[in-house]
Structure formats: C-alpha cells, structure tokens
Amino acid sequence: MGRVAQVFVKSLLKERRMVYCSTTVELARQSFCRGLRAFSTAATEAKPSSGVCFELSEEQKEVQELARKFTRDEIIPKAAEYDRTMEYPWDIVKKAWAVGLTNTHIPKHCGGVEMGVFEGCLIAEELAYGCSGIKTAIEGSGLGQTPVIIAGNKEQQKKYLGRLIEEPLVTAYCVTEPGAGSDVNGVKTRAEKKGDDYILNGQKMWITNGGVANWYFVLARTNPDPKCPANKAFSGFIVDRDTPGITPGRKEINMGQRCSDTRGITFEDVRVPKANLLLGEGAGFKIAMGAFDKTRPPFLCFRLLQEQQE
C-alpha cells in the first residue's frame, strides 16, 4: 500500500472510531469496499506500458491554481482576524462566489458548471491551506446543496439551486440533533402531513451555516412507528429560512474553525409545502447517505492537509 493510501486509510479509521449504528456502519463499509474495488479494477486494467496516470488535466490545473491564488490573495491575509473576531467571513464568501469557487457541483441546466467530486477536492485542499474556518464557510453550503442535486426534481433544482447561481447565498444541512449525529437513525425531528403541507417540529444542533443560510435541507421522521426501518422512516425536505417557526440558536464558539457559523436550530410548527419533499416519503435516509458519499472526500482532503502541516 502506497504512502497516500496509508494516510487515507489512517484518516478514515480515525473517523470510524466514532460510534455508529449497525446500519450506518454497514453502509459505510459497503461504500468503502465499492470504491476500493473500483480502484483495484482500474489499476488492473491499465496497460502495463502506461500504468495509472495521476496527472491533472489542464482544466483541473486551472481550477487548482484559481483556488491557490484566491487563498494566497484573499484568505491568508485575513485568516487571523476572522479567527479572532469569529465573524462570518461574508466578504470572502462573496468574492469566492464571484470568481466561481462556490456552487461548483450545481448542474448545468441550473446555470452551474457541474464539476465532479475530485475537482471539489482540489478546491477544498487549497482553501483549507489558508484557513479551515473560512474554507468551511465557503464550502459548507455544498453539503446543503447536495441532497437537492442528487434527489431534487427539475423544478426544485431550478428554484433552489438556481438562486445560488444568481446571487451569493448559502445553504445548510440539518441532520445532526442532540441525540443523533452520523447515526441518522436517531433523528427525532418529525414531519406530520396535513393537507398539502408537512408540519415540522424538532431541534437540530451543530448546523454549519445555521444562522446565515437562505434555505435548509432538513431530515425528519415521517413514519412514527419506532420499529420502521431507517430506509423507510425518514424524509428529506427543502425548507426556506424565512418560514415562520424557525429559530436559530446562539453561535457556538468552536475550538477551531471559529469563523464558521455553527448553531442549533429549532423548528416549531414549521409549515413546509409538499412540493418541497425530496423523492417522496421514506427516501430521506437514502438521500442523507448519498450526500455523505459526495461530500466526505473533500473533508478527507482537508484532514490529509492537516496531517501534512503537522
């Protein structure tokens, strides 16, 4: 196993020391095994004369250089100030939006450039070099977008992803709760269908961009039966921030990434139209896991960078 693979596995194993439910562990194991098999197949099928090429394409080099220059010119000079004040770095987020370093995975039919996960990793690594907190402020919105990218219909995507292209707005991913983190099976927030709407009630915590987001992805239980399996019990919703009944909590004082906006959010009789339900009732667990698959690699790149800096 090469050095890069060893560091990758080491970082992955660190993450897996957290306590997961058996279902989540199995899904994570299957996802990792699929990726490992795909890598092994690619290496096996490569021509002996050429081997596996790890050279970046010209487009990828341009993306990497853009992120590197932005970090050097905009992030590094202000990193210490934002770490001290803990203010959300709106000026830098807006500049990142203007040069095309945000919303990079949004589909082309919504006005985006539809970059792949790998290109996102290149950007994340460069931004994190300047300041992990500012990197999270810039890229945290991508986690909230991903459920809509992978599960939204055309109308939902154009309405909610399209507005992110039109102006520098951010989103938030609302899954974690006081009793549920990566173990999404523990989510207690509930959504009860009434007519053409769903009524949300519950509490989320440690939500990145919780106080600055324009809209949220919210995972809630729609099947009240505690024996209902996770892959049928939860549903995913797009929730506008200005909907009555939403109350963000105080900004948390993080040990690191201090300028990242992290808060709890309370939903009290929040009315969400049926049109904002993703894929239908019971699809929430699948959507949440799919979002993790897409957004965990950039996080691992960030951790690898920290390993190198240490």
KAJONOR-V940696 format. One record per residue. PSI is psi in degrees with one decimal (999 if undefined). OMEGA is omega as a letter, one per 40 degrees, with the letter a starting at -180 (none if undefined). D_FIRST is the distance of its C-alpha to the first C-alpha in Angstrom with 1 decimal. Layout:
PSI&OMEGA&D_FIRST, PSI&OMEGA&D_FIRST
This chain:
129.7&a&0.0, 169.8&a&3.8, -43.7&a&6.8, -44.1&a&8.3, -38.6&i&6.1, -44.3&i&6.4, -39.8&i&10.0, -49.0&a&10.6, -39.7&i&10.0, -46.4&i&11.9, -41.0&a&14.6, -41.5&a&14.9, -33.5&i&15.3, -44.3&a&18.0, -35.2&a&19.8, 0.3&i&19.8, -13.4&i&21.6, 158.4&a&24.6, 118.8&i&27.1, 157.2&i&27.0, 160.4&a&29.3, -36.2&a&28.1, -45.8&a&28.6, -40.4&i&26.5, -44.1&a&23.6, -42.6&i&23.8, -41.8&i&23.9, -41.5&i&21.0, -44.4&a&18.9, -41.5&i&20.2, -43.6&i&19.5, -41.9&a&15.8, -38.6&i&15.5, -43.4&i&17.4, -40.3&i&15.2, -41.4&i&12.1, -39.8&a&14.3, -41.4&i&15.7, -42.3&a&12.5, -40.9&i&11.7, -43.5&a&15.3, -41.2&a&15.5, -37.9&a&12.9, -39.8&a&14.7, -9.3&a&18.1, 145.1&i&17.6, 135.6&a&20.0, -32.6&a&18.6, -25.2&a&20.9, -30.3&a&19.7, -164.6&i&16.0, 125.8&a&14.8, 122.5&i&17.0, 13.1&i&16.1, 135.1&i&19.6, 147.1&i&21.8, 167.9&i&25.1, -39.3&i&28.3, -41.0&i&29.1, -37.1&i&25.9, -38.1&i&26.5, -42.6&i&30.0, -44.9&i&28.9, -43.7&a&26.5, -37.8&i&29.3, -46.7&i&31.9, -37.2&a&30.0, -44.5&i&29.3, -41.1&i&33.0, -41.5&i&34.2, -44.2&a&32.2, -41.9&a&33.6, -33.4&a&37.2, -35.3&a&37.6, -53.6&a&35.2, -43.2&a&34.7, -23.0&a&38.5, 0.5&a&39.2, -46.8&a&36.2, -38.7&a&38.0, -45.5&a&41.2, -30.8&i&39.7, -34.1&a&37.8, -47.1&a&41.2, -23.5&a&43.3, 17.3&i&40.8, 148.2&i&42.6, 128.9&a&40.8, 63.8&a&40.1, -39.3&a&42.1, -39.6&i&42.9, -38.9&i&39.3, -42.8&a&38.5, -38.2&i&41.4, -39.0&i&40.4, -39.5&i&36.8, -42.1&a&38.6, -34.5&a&40.9, -1.9&i&38.2, 24.4&i&36.1, 5.6&i&33.2, 163.0&i&34.1, 31.8&a&34.4, -16.3&a&31.9, -0.7&a&31.0, 135.1&a&34.7, 154.9&a&35.8, -33.3&a&37.9, -8.8&i&40.8, 4.0&a&41.1, 2.1&a&41.0, -177.7&a&37.3, -10.4&i&34.8, 52.4&i&32.3, 160.1&i&29.0, 176.6&a&25.7, -38.7&a&23.2, -42.4&i&21.0, -36.0&i&24.2, -35.3&i&24.9, -39.2&i&21.6, -43.4&i&22.6, -47.1&a&26.0, -41.6&a&24.9, -42.3&a&22.6, -44.4&a&25.6, -40.1&a&28.2, -26.2&i&26.4, -34.1&a&26.3, -45.1&i&30.1, 121.8&a&30.6, -31.3&i&28.7, -44.6&i&32.1, -37.1&i&33.4, -44.0&a&30.2, -38.1&i&30.7, -39.5&a&34.4, -43.9&a&33.6, -12.1&a&30.7, -28.8&i&31.8, -28.4&a&34.2, -32.5&i&31.5, -40.0&i&30.8, -32.1&a&34.4, -34.4&a&34.6, -43.1&i&31.8, -36.0&i&33.7, -34.3&i&36.5, -42.5&a&34.3, -19.0&a&32.8, -8.7&a&35.9, 148.1&i&38.9, 175.3&a&41.6, -40.2&a&43.0, -44.2&i&45.7, -41.8&a&43.5, -45.3&a&41.0, -38.4&a&43.8, -46.6&a&45.6, -33.8&i&42.8, -36.2&a&40.2, -37.6&a&42.9, -24.6&i&44.5, -25.2&i&41.2, -33.3&a&41.5, -30.3&i&45.2, 159.0&a&44.9, 83.5&i&42.5, 161.1&i&42.1, 163.7&a&39.2, 173.7&i&38.3, 150.6&a&37.0, 108.2&a&35.0, 90.7&i&37.0, -48.3&a&35.2, 138.6&i&34.7, 171.7&i&37.7, -31.2&a&38.8, 16.2&a&37.6, 120.1&i&34.9, -111.1&i&31.7, -22.1&i&28.5, 80.5&a&30.5, -14.1&i&32.7, -15.4&a&34.5, 3.0&a&36.4, 130.4&a&38.0, -19.9&i&41.8, 132.9&a&43.1, 154.2&i&45.3, 118.0&a&46.8, 127.2&a&50.1, 128.1&i&51.5, 106.3&a&55.1, -126.6&i&56.6, 11.2&a&54.5, 166.6&i&52.6, 141.4&i&50.1, 116.2&a&50.9, 135.7&i&48.0, 130.6&i&48.2, -176.5&a&45.6, 133.9&i&43.6, 157.7&i&40.2, 161.4&a&38.5, 42.1&a&35.9, 114.0&i&36.5, 131.5&a&35.0, 16.9&a&37.9, -34.4&a&40.2, -4.7&a&43.2, -4.2&a&42.8, 148.9&i&41.6, -32.7&i&44.0, 162.1&a&42.8, 150.8&i&40.5, 126.4&a&38.4, 127.5&i&39.5, 128.0&a&38.2, 153.7&i&41.1, 125.0&i&42.1, -14.2&i&44.6, 112.1&a&45.0, -11.6&a&46.7, 115.8&a&46.0, -17.3&i&43.5, -6.1&i&42.5, 131.6&a&41.5, 152.3&a&37.7, -36.3&a&35.7, 4.3&i&35.1, -10.3&a&38.9, -22.3&a&40.2, 155.4&i&39.2, 154.0&a&40.1, 137.8&a&39.1, 148.7&i&41.7, 124.9&a&42.3, 120.7&i&44.6, 137.7&a&46.6, -33.5&a&46.6, 11.0&i&50.4, 132.5&i&51.1, 140.5&i&53.6, -3.8&i&52.3, 126.9&a&49.0, 104.9&i&48.8, 144.1&i&45.9, -168.8&i&45.7, 153.9&i&45.5, 129.3&i&42.6, 145.4&i&40.1, 100.5&a&39.5, 151.6&i&35.7, -40.5&i&34.1, 177.0&i&32.0, 50.0&a&32.4, -23.6&i&36.1, -6.0&i&37.5, 134.6&a&35.7, 106.8&a&38.4, 123.4&a&37.5, 164.4&i&40.3, 156.3&i&41.5, 132.3&i&43.5, 132.6&i&46.3, 117.4&a&47.5, 106.2&a&51.1, 47.3&i&52.7, 121.8&a&50.8, 119.3&a&52.0, 127.0&a&49.4, 148.4&i&50.6, -28.9&i&49.3, -17.0&a&48.3, 7.7&i&45.5, 130.9&a&43.9, 120.5&i&40.5, -14.8&a&40.2, 165.9&a&42.8, 139.7&i&43.1, -2.6&a&40.2, 0.0&a&37.4, -41.8&a&36.4, -44.5&i&33.5, -41.7&i&31.9, -44.6&a&32.6, -43.2&i&31.2, -38.0&i&27.9, -37.5&i&27.7, -40.2&i&28.3, -41.9&i&25.5, -37.5&a&23.1, -28.1&a&24.3, -9.4&i&24.6, -37.7&i&21.6, -45.4&i&19.1, -34.5&i&21.5, -40.7&i&21.6, -34.8&i&17.9, -41.1&i&18.3, -43.1&i&21.1, -38.0&i&19.2, -39.0&i&16.4, -42.2&i&19.4, -39.0&i&20.9, -42.1&a&17.9, -40.3&a&18.3, -31.1&i&22.1, 999&none&22.0
